[in-house]
Amino acid sequence: MTAAPTTLLRTAAELDALTRPAGARRAVAMTMGALHDGHATLIRAARKAVGPEGQVVVTVFVNPLQFGEAADLDRYPRTLDADLALAAGAGADAVFAPSVDEVYPGGDPQVRIVAGPMGERLEGASRPGHFDGMLTVVAKLLHLSRPDAAFFGQKDGQQLALVRRMVRDLNFGVDIVAVPTVRDPDGLALSSRNRFLGADERRTALALSRALFAARDRLAAQQAPRASAEAVPGGDDRAARLTGLGEARAAADSQAVTAARTAVGPAAVRAAAQAVLDEAAEESVPLVLDYLALVDPADFTEIPDGREGGEAVLAVAARVGATRLIDNIPLTLGA
């Protein structure tokens, strides 16, 4: 069945005139266009959240305030006709695709949102001012679209954390909903920049997801003996019970039992990922690492090696050829 046509809105006045059914919820999915299946997943999640009677608005705007280099801004793909078709197929009611002059009448805004310390870490350190520009346009688009909920992908994890912080600190009346990263079958996280990768570059770029998965697997491998040790009750027969679990050394050596209970460490997680990235740096088309960091998802501060539990995000950024890519994976330490 052919999807219903999606309304294209080009001005703030047209967006303001977009009516929603009485009592219906509105959701917005913010994008810079060049839509792919990852964006379609955002739109479908928004549609599911608001239901058939609700309204889904997709914004398509390549925000110049987020780009440090004019060449990078000019290179960013613009595919509005294809974007409209994808948005319609995924369930969007309207696409708001304004011009730069419409969003910033009179030129760059003199008043902007400042991302603060979180915006200076990782991506912010590599791209100074990027998050100030991102938050400024997100704030504007939230005001213009007036949604009940806004949907963002977890692939841009630091962006998601900053939007949540802005909404909380500045009392925006909107729910921020995270949608898991969508990957190609080979593991590469979907990105509008993937189209710039040649075949050899793509093979190298797969190291980003392989590094994250290696870290996840290392964490799981470390946590398995700890979980087994913690599941065994104390008492005189503890050694025998540990032996029954195959923990012969732990049964004979109380220090090994202690190690099994406490050996999960952020350093091992980082090391597993770094090993994969180091190999990719030796490829004929090398991976040039920008950062690898295990951070707190609330503020993107680095997690110290001594932490034994809690939520974490392992984030990576690297350049392959002329293309810069980012990826991340959520982890639970001490699970």
C-alpha positions as a Markdown table, in Angstrom:
| # | Residue | x | y | z |
|---|---|---|---|---|
| 1 | Met | 0.0 | 0.0 | 0.0 |
| 2 | Thr | 1.4 | 3.4 | -0.9 |
| 3 | Ala | 2.0 | 5.7 | 2.0 |
| 4 | Ala | -0.1 | 8.9 | 2.3 |
| 5 | Pro | 1.7 | 12.0 | 1.1 |
| 6 | Thr | 3.6 | 14.0 | 3.7 |
| 7 | Thr | 3.0 | 17.7 | 3.9 |
| 8 | Leu | 6.0 | 19.8 | 3.2 |
| 9 | Leu | 6.3 | 22.9 | 5.3 |
| 10 | Arg | 9.0 | 25.5 | 4.4 |
| 11 | Thr | 8.2 | 28.4 | 6.8 |
| 12 | Ala | 7.6 | 28.9 | 10.5 |
| 13 | Ala | 4.1 | 30.3 | 9.7 |
| 14 | Glu | 3.2 | 27.1 | 7.9 |
| 15 | Leu | 4.3 | 25.0 | 10.8 |
| 16 | Asp | 2.4 | 27.2 | 13.2 |
| 17 | Ala | -0.7 | 26.8 | 11.1 |
| 18 | Leu | -0.4 | 23.0 | 11.2 |
| 19 | Thr | -3.3 | 21.8 | 13.3 |
| 20 | Arg | -3.5 | 18.6 | 15.3 |
| 21 | Pro | -6.6 | 16.7 | 16.2 |
| 22 | Ala | -8.2 | 17.6 | 19.5 |
| 23 | Gly | -6.4 | 15.7 | 22.3 |
| 24 | Ala | -3.8 | 14.3 | 20.0 |
| 25 | Arg | -0.1 | 14.2 | 20.9 |
| 26 | Arg | 2.6 | 15.6 | 18.6 |
| 27 | Ala | 6.0 | 14.0 | 18.3 |
| 28 | Val | 9.0 | 15.5 | 16.5 |
| 29 | Ala | 12.1 | 13.8 | 15.0 |
| 30 | Met | 14.9 | 16.2 | 14.3 |
| 31 | Thr | 17.3 | 15.5 | 11.4 |
| 32 | Met | 19.7 | 17.2 | 9.1 |
| 33 | Gly | 18.2 | 15.3 | 6.1 |
| 34 | Ala | 19.9 | 12.6 | 4.0 |
| 35 | Leu | 17.6 | 10.3 | 5.7 |
| 36 | His | 18.3 | 6.5 | 6.1 |
| 37 | Asp | 16.8 | 3.6 | 7.9 |
| 38 | Gly | 18.1 | 4.9 | 11.2 |
| 39 | His | 15.9 | 8.0 | 10.8 |
| 40 | Ala | 13.0 | 5.8 | 9.6 |
| 41 | Thr | 13.3 | 4.0 | 12.9 |
| 42 | Leu | 13.0 | 7.3 | 14.8 |
| 43 | Ile | 9.9 | 8.2 | 12.8 |
| 44 | Arg | 8.3 | 4.8 | 13.4 |
| 45 | Ala | 9.0 | 5.1 | 17.1 |
| 46 | Ala | 7.4 | 8.5 | 17.2 |
| 47 | Arg | 4.4 | 7.2 | 15.3 |
| 48 | Lys | 4.0 | 4.3 | 17.7 |
| 49 | Ala | 4.3 | 6.6 | 20.7 |
| 50 | Val | 1.6 | 9.1 | 19.6 |
| 51 | Gly | -0.7 | 6.5 | 17.9 |
| 52 | Pro | -2.7 | 6.7 | 14.7 |
| 53 | Glu | -4.5 | 9.8 | 15.9 |
| 54 | Gly | -1.4 | 11.6 | 16.9 |
| 55 | Gln | 0.9 | 13.8 | 14.7 |
| 56 | Val | 4.5 | 13.2 | 13.7 |
| 57 | Val | 6.6 | 16.1 | 12.4 |
| 58 | Val | 10.1 | 15.5 | 11.0 |
| 59 | Thr | 12.5 | 18.5 | 10.8 |
| 60 | Val | 15.1 | 18.6 | 8.0 |
| 61 | Phe | 17.6 | 21.4 | 8.5 |
| 62 | Val | 21.3 | 21.4 | 7.9 |
| 63 | Asn | 22.3 | 23.8 | 10.7 |
| 64 | Pro | 25.3 | 26.0 | 9.8 |
| 65 | Leu | 26.0 | 26.7 | 13.5 |
| 66 | Gln | 27.0 | 23.1 | 14.0 |
| 67 | Phe | 29.8 | 23.1 | 11.4 |
| 68 | Gly | 33.2 | 24.4 | 12.1 |
| 69 | Glu | 34.4 | 24.3 | 8.5 |
| 70 | Ala | 32.5 | 25.7 | 5.6 |
| 71 | Ala | 33.8 | 22.8 | 3.4 |
| 72 | Asp | 32.2 | 20.2 | 5.7 |
| 73 | Leu | 28.9 | 22.2 | 5.6 |
| 74 | Asp | 29.0 | 22.3 | 1.8 |
| 75 | Arg | 29.8 | 18.6 | 1.6 |
| 76 | Tyr | 26.9 | 17.5 | 3.7 |
| 77 | Pro | 24.3 | 15.7 | 1.5 |
| 78 | Arg | 21.0 | 17.3 | 0.7 |
| 79 | Thr | 18.3 | 14.9 | -0.6 |
| 80 | Leu | 15.0 | 16.5 | 0.2 |
| 81 | Asp | 12.9 | 14.6 | -2.4 |
| 82 | Ala | 14.2 | 11.2 | -1.1 |
| 83 | Asp | 13.7 | 12.4 | 2.5 |
| 84 | Leu | 10.1 | 13.2 | 1.9 |
| 85 | Ala | 9.5 | 9.7 | 0.5 |
| 86 | Leu | 11.2 | 8.0 | 3.4 |
| 87 | Ala | 9.4 | 10.2 | 6.0 |
| 88 | Ala | 6.0 | 9.4 | 4.4 |
| 89 | Gly | 6.8 | 5.7 | 4.3 |
| 90 | Ala | 7.8 | 5.7 | 8.0 |
| 91 | Gly | 4.6 | 7.4 | 9.1 |
| 92 | Ala | 5.4 | 11.2 | 9.2 |
| 93 | Asp | 2.5 | 13.6 | 8.8 |
| 94 | Ala | 4.7 | 16.6 | 7.9 |
| 95 | Val | 8.2 | 17.6 | 7.1 |
| 96 | Phe | 9.4 | 21.0 | 8.2 |
| 97 | Ala | 12.4 | 21.9 | 5.9 |
| 98 | Pro | 13.1 | 25.6 | 6.4 |
| 99 | Ser | 15.9 | 27.6 | 4.8 |
| 100 | Val | 18.7 | 29.1 | 6.8 |
| 101 | Asp | 17.2 | 32.5 | 6.4 |
| 102 | Glu | 13.9 | 31.2 | 7.8 |
| 103 | Val | 15.5 | 29.8 | 10.9 |
| 104 | Tyr | 18.0 | 32.6 | 11.4 |
| 105 | Pro | 16.4 | 35.7 | 10.0 |
| 106 | Gly | 18.9 | 38.6 | 9.9 |
| 107 | Gly | 21.9 | 36.2 | 10.1 |
| 108 | Asp | 23.5 | 34.2 | 12.9 |
| 109 | Pro | 21.6 | 34.7 | 16.2 |
| 110 | Gln | 23.3 | 37.0 | 18.7 |
| 111 | Val | 21.8 | 35.0 | 21.6 |
| 112 | Arg | 22.6 | 31.3 | 21.7 |
| 113 | Ile | 22.4 | 28.3 | 24.1 |
| 114 | Val | 25.8 | 27.5 | 25.7 |
| 115 | Ala | 26.4 | 23.8 | 26.2 |
| 116 | Gly | 28.6 | 24.3 | 29.3 |
| 117 | Pro | 31.3 | 21.9 | 30.5 |
| 118 | Met | 29.6 | 18.8 | 29.0 |
| 119 | Gly | 29.7 | 20.4 | 25.6 |
| 120 | Glu | 33.5 | 20.9 | 25.8 |
| 121 | Arg | 34.3 | 17.2 | 26.2 |
| 122 | Leu | 34.9 | 14.6 | 23.5 |
| 123 | Glu | 32.9 | 15.8 | 20.5 |
| 124 | Gly | 33.0 | 19.3 | 21.9 |
| 125 | Ala | 36.8 | 19.2 | 22.2 |
| 126 | Ser | 37.1 | 18.0 | 18.6 |
| 127 | Arg | 34.5 | 20.4 | 17.3 |
| 128 | Pro | 34.5 | 23.6 | 19.3 |
| 129 | Gly | 31.2 | 25.3 | 19.3 |
| 130 | His | 29.4 | 22.4 | 17.8 |
| 131 | Phe | 27.1 | 21.7 | 20.7 |
| 132 | Asp | 26.3 | 25.4 | 21.3 |
| 133 | Gly | 25.0 | 25.5 | 17.7 |
| 134 | Met | 23.2 | 22.2 | 18.1 |
| 135 | Leu | 21.4 | 23.2 | 21.3 |
| 136 | Thr | 20.5 | 26.6 | 19.8 |
| 137 | Val | 18.7 | 25.0 | 16.8 |
| 138 | Val | 17.1 | 22.3 | 18.9 |
| 139 | Ala | 15.7 | 24.9 | 21.2 |
| 140 | Lys | 14.3 | 26.9 | 18.3 |
| 141 | Leu | 12.8 | 23.8 | 16.6 |
| 142 | Leu | 11.2 | 22.7 | 19.9 |
| 143 | His | 9.6 | 26.2 | 20.3 |
| 144 | Leu | 8.4 | 26.2 | 16.7 |
| 145 | Ser | 7.1 | 22.6 | 16.6 |
| 146 | Arg | 5.7 | 22.6 | 20.2 |
| 147 | Pro | 5.8 | 18.8 | 20.5 |
| 148 | Asp | 4.8 | 16.6 | 23.4 |
| 149 | Ala | 7.8 | 14.4 | 22.8 |
| 150 | Ala | 11.1 | 14.6 | 20.7 |
| 151 | Phe | 12.9 | 11.6 | 19.5 |
| 152 | Phe | 16.7 | 11.3 | 19.2 |
| 153 | Gly | 19.0 | 8.5 | 18.2 |
| 154 | Gln | 21.4 | 7.0 | 20.8 |
| 155 | Lys | 24.2 | 7.0 | 18.2 |
| 156 | Asp | 24.7 | 10.7 | 18.9 |
| 157 | Gly | 25.0 | 9.9 | 22.6 |
| 158 | Gln | 26.6 | 13.1 | 23.7 |
| 159 | Gln | 24.0 | 15.2 | 21.8 |
| 160 | Leu | 21.2 | 13.2 | 23.5 |
| 161 | Ala | 22.7 | 13.8 | 26.9 |
| 162 | Leu | 23.0 | 17.5 | 26.3 |
| 163 | Val | 19.5 | 17.9 | 24.9 |
| 164 | Arg | 18.1 | 16.1 | 28.0 |
| 165 | Arg | 20.1 | 18.4 | 30.2 |
| 166 | Met | 18.9 | 21.5 | 28.4 |
| 167 | Val | 15.3 | 20.4 | 28.6 |
| 168 | Arg | 15.7 | 19.8 | 32.3 |
| 169 | Asp | 17.7 | 22.9 | 33.2 |
| 170 | Leu | 15.5 | 25.3 | 31.2 |
| 171 | Asn | 12.2 | 23.7 | 31.9 |
| 172 | Phe | 11.1 | 22.7 | 28.4 |
| 173 | Gly | 7.8 | 21.0 | 28.6 |
| 174 | Val | 8.7 | 18.0 | 26.4 |
| 175 | Asp | 9.7 | 14.4 | 26.8 |
| 176 | Ile | 13.0 | 13.4 | 25.2 |
| 177 | Val | 12.9 | 9.8 | 23.9 |
| 178 | Ala | 16.1 | 7.9 | 23.0 |
| 179 | Val | 15.9 | 5.4 | 20.2 |
| 180 | Pro | 18.6 | 2.6 | 19.9 |
| 181 | Thr | 21.3 | 2.8 | 17.2 |
| 182 | Val | 20.5 | 1.1 | 13.9 |
| 183 | Arg | 23.3 | -0.9 | 12.2 |
| 184 | Asp | 23.9 | -2.4 | 8.9 |
| 185 | Pro | 24.3 | -6.2 | 8.9 |
| 186 | Asp | 28.1 | -5.8 | 9.1 |
| 187 | Gly | 27.8 | -3.8 | 12.3 |
| 188 | Leu | 28.5 | -0.3 | 11.0 |
| 189 | Ala | 26.2 | 2.3 | 12.6 |
| 190 | Leu | 24.0 | 4.0 | 10.1 |
| 191 | Ser | 25.1 | 7.5 | 9.3 |
| 192 | Ser | 24.5 | 10.0 | 6.5 |
| 193 | Arg | 28.3 | 10.2 | 6.1 |
| 194 | Asn | 28.6 | 6.5 | 5.3 |
| 195 | Arg | 27.9 | 7.2 | 1.7 |
| 196 | Phe | 31.3 | 8.9 | 1.5 |
| 197 | Leu | 33.2 | 5.7 | 2.3 |
| 198 | Gly | 34.8 | 3.7 | -0.4 |
| 199 | Ala | 35.0 | -0.1 | -0.2 |
| 200 | Asp | 38.4 | -0.2 | 1.5 |
| 201 | Glu | 37.4 | 2.7 | 3.8 |
| 202 | Arg | 34.3 | 0.9 | 4.9 |
| 203 | Arg | 36.2 | -2.2 | 5.8 |
| 204 | Thr | 38.5 | -0.1 | 8.0 |
| 205 | Ala | 35.5 | 1.7 | 9.5 |
| 206 | Leu | 34.0 | -1.5 | 10.7 |
| 207 | Ala | 36.7 | -1.4 | 13.4 |
| 208 | Leu | 34.6 | 1.1 | 15.3 |
| 209 | Ser | 31.7 | -1.3 | 15.9 |
| 210 | Arg | 34.1 | -4.3 | 16.3 |
| 211 | Ala | 35.9 | -2.4 | 19.1 |
| 212 | Leu | 32.7 | -1.6 | 20.9 |
| 213 | Phe | 31.5 | -5.2 | 20.7 |
| 214 | Ala | 34.9 | -6.5 | 21.8 |
| 215 | Ala | 34.6 | -4.3 | 24.9 |
| 216 | Arg | 31.1 | -5.5 | 25.6 |
| 217 | Asp | 32.2 | -9.1 | 25.2 |
| 218 | Arg | 35.2 | -8.5 | 27.5 |
| 219 | Leu | 32.9 | -7.1 | 30.1 |
| 220 | Ala | 30.5 | -10.0 | 29.9 |
| 221 | Ala | 33.4 | -12.5 | 30.2 |
| 222 | Gln | 34.7 | -10.8 | 33.3 |
| 223 | Gln | 31.3 | -10.6 | 34.9 |
| 224 | Ala | 30.4 | -14.2 | 34.4 |
| 225 | Pro | 32.8 | -15.6 | 37.1 |
| 226 | Arg | 31.9 | -12.8 | 39.4 |
| 227 | Ala | 28.2 | -13.6 | 39.1 |
| 228 | Ser | 29.0 | -17.3 | 39.7 |
| 229 | Ala | 31.0 | -16.5 | 42.8 |
| 230 | Glu | 28.4 | -14.1 | 44.2 |
| 231 | Ala | 25.6 | -16.7 | 43.6 |
| 232 | Val | 27.3 | -19.2 | 46.0 |
| 233 | Pro | 26.2 | -18.8 | 49.6 |
| 234 | Gly | 28.7 | -18.6 | 52.4 |
| 235 | Gly | 29.4 | -21.2 | 55.0 |
| 236 | Asp | 31.6 | -24.2 | 55.5 |
| 237 | Asp | 30.7 | -25.8 | 52.2 |
| 238 | Arg | 31.5 | -22.8 | 50.0 |
| 239 | Ala | 34.7 | -24.3 | 48.7 |
| 240 | Ala | 32.9 | -27.4 | 47.6 |
| 241 | Arg | 30.2 | -25.5 | 45.9 |
| 242 | Leu | 32.7 | -23.3 | 44.1 |
| 243 | Thr | 34.5 | -26.5 | 43.0 |
| 244 | Gly | 31.2 | -27.7 | 41.6 |
| 245 | Leu | 31.0 | -24.6 | 39.5 |
| 246 | Gly | 34.4 | -25.3 | 38.0 |
| 247 | Glu | 36.0 | -22.7 | 40.3 |
| 248 | Ala | 38.7 | -25.1 | 41.6 |
| 249 | Arg | 41.3 | -22.4 | 42.1 |
| 250 | Ala | 38.8 | -20.2 | 43.8 |
| 251 | Ala | 37.9 | -23.1 | 46.1 |
| 252 | Ala | 41.5 | -23.6 | 47.1 |
| 253 | Asp | 42.5 | -20.0 | 47.2 |
| 254 | Ser | 40.4 | -17.4 | 48.9 |
| 255 | Gln | 42.2 | -14.6 | 47.1 |
| 256 | Ala | 41.0 | -15.9 | 43.8 |
| 257 | Val | 37.5 | -15.9 | 45.1 |
| 258 | Thr | 37.9 | -12.2 | 46.0 |
| 259 | Ala | 39.3 | -11.5 | 42.5 |
| 260 | Ala | 36.3 | -13.2 | 40.9 |
| 261 | Arg | 34.0 | -10.9 | 42.8 |
| 262 | Thr | 35.9 | -7.7 | 42.0 |
| 263 | Ala | 37.8 | -8.2 | 38.7 |
| 264 | Val | 35.4 | -6.2 | 36.5 |
| 265 | Gly | 37.2 | -3.0 | 35.6 |
| 266 | Pro | 36.8 | -0.1 | 33.2 |
| 267 | Ala | 40.4 | -0.4 | 32.2 |
| 268 | Ala | 39.8 | -3.9 | 30.8 |
| 269 | Val | 36.9 | -2.6 | 28.8 |
| 270 | Arg | 38.9 | 0.2 | 27.3 |
| 271 | Ala | 41.8 | -2.1 | 26.6 |
| 272 | Ala | 39.7 | -4.6 | 24.6 |
| 273 | Ala | 38.4 | -1.8 | 22.4 |
| 274 | Gln | 41.8 | -0.1 | 22.0 |
| 275 | Ala | 43.3 | -3.4 | 20.7 |
| 276 | Val | 40.9 | -3.5 | 17.8 |
| 277 | Leu | 41.4 | 0.1 | 17.0 |
| 278 | Asp | 45.2 | -0.3 | 17.1 |
| 279 | Glu | 45.0 | -3.0 | 14.5 |
| 280 | Ala | 42.8 | -0.8 | 12.3 |
| 281 | Ala | 45.4 | 1.9 | 12.5 |
| 282 | Glu | 47.8 | -0.4 | 10.6 |
| 283 | Glu | 45.5 | -1.1 | 7.7 |
| 284 | Ser | 46.3 | 0.1 | 4.2 |
| 285 | Val | 43.5 | 2.6 | 4.6 |
| 286 | Pro | 44.2 | 3.4 | 8.3 |
| 287 | Leu | 41.8 | 4.4 | 11.0 |
| 288 | Val | 42.9 | 7.7 | 12.7 |
| 289 | Leu | 41.5 | 7.6 | 16.2 |
| 290 | Asp | 40.2 | 10.8 | 17.7 |
| 291 | Tyr | 39.0 | 9.5 | 21.0 |
| 292 | Leu | 38.0 | 6.3 | 22.9 |
| 293 | Ala | 36.2 | 7.1 | 26.2 |
| 294 | Leu | 34.2 | 5.2 | 28.8 |
| 295 | Val | 31.9 | 7.8 | 30.2 |
| 296 | Asp | 29.0 | 8.5 | 32.5 |
| 297 | Pro | 25.9 | 8.8 | 30.3 |
| 298 | Ala | 24.6 | 11.7 | 32.5 |
| 299 | Asp | 27.4 | 14.1 | 31.9 |
| 300 | Phe | 30.0 | 12.3 | 29.7 |
| 301 | Thr | 32.7 | 12.5 | 32.3 |
| 302 | Glu | 35.3 | 9.8 | 32.1 |
| 303 | Ile | 34.6 | 6.8 | 34.4 |
| 304 | Pro | 37.6 | 6.0 | 36.7 |
| 305 | Asp | 39.2 | 2.6 | 36.7 |
| 306 | Gly | 38.1 | 1.9 | 40.2 |
| 307 | Arg | 34.4 | 2.1 | 39.6 |
| 308 | Glu | 32.7 | -1.3 | 39.9 |
| 309 | Gly | 29.1 | -0.6 | 39.0 |
| 310 | Gly | 26.7 | 1.7 | 37.2 |
| 311 | Glu | 25.7 | 2.7 | 33.7 |
| 312 | Ala | 28.3 | 3.7 | 31.2 |
| 313 | Val | 28.7 | 4.6 | 27.5 |
| 314 | Leu | 31.7 | 3.5 | 25.5 |
| 315 | Ala | 32.2 | 6.2 | 22.8 |
| 316 | Val | 34.6 | 6.3 | 19.9 |
| 317 | Ala | 35.3 | 8.8 | 17.1 |
| 318 | Ala | 37.8 | 8.3 | 14.3 |
| 319 | Arg | 38.5 | 9.4 | 10.8 |
| 320 | Val | 38.8 | 7.1 | 7.8 |
| 321 | Gly | 40.0 | 8.8 | 4.8 |
| 322 | Ala | 38.2 | 12.1 | 4.6 |
| 323 | Thr | 35.2 | 10.9 | 6.6 |
| 324 | Arg | 34.8 | 11.3 | 10.4 |
| 325 | Leu | 32.6 | 8.7 | 12.1 |
| 326 | Ile | 31.3 | 8.3 | 15.6 |
| 327 | Asp | 29.7 | 5.4 | 17.5 |
| 328 | Asn | 29.0 | 4.3 | 21.0 |
| 329 | Ile | 27.4 | 1.4 | 23.0 |
| 330 | Pro | 25.7 | 1.5 | 26.4 |
| 331 | Leu | 27.2 | -0.8 | 29.0 |
| 332 | Thr | 26.3 | -1.8 | 32.6 |
| 333 | Leu | 29.3 | -2.2 | 34.9 |
| 334 | Gly | 29.1 | -4.8 | 37.6 |
| 335 | Ala | 25.8 | -6.3 | 36.2 |
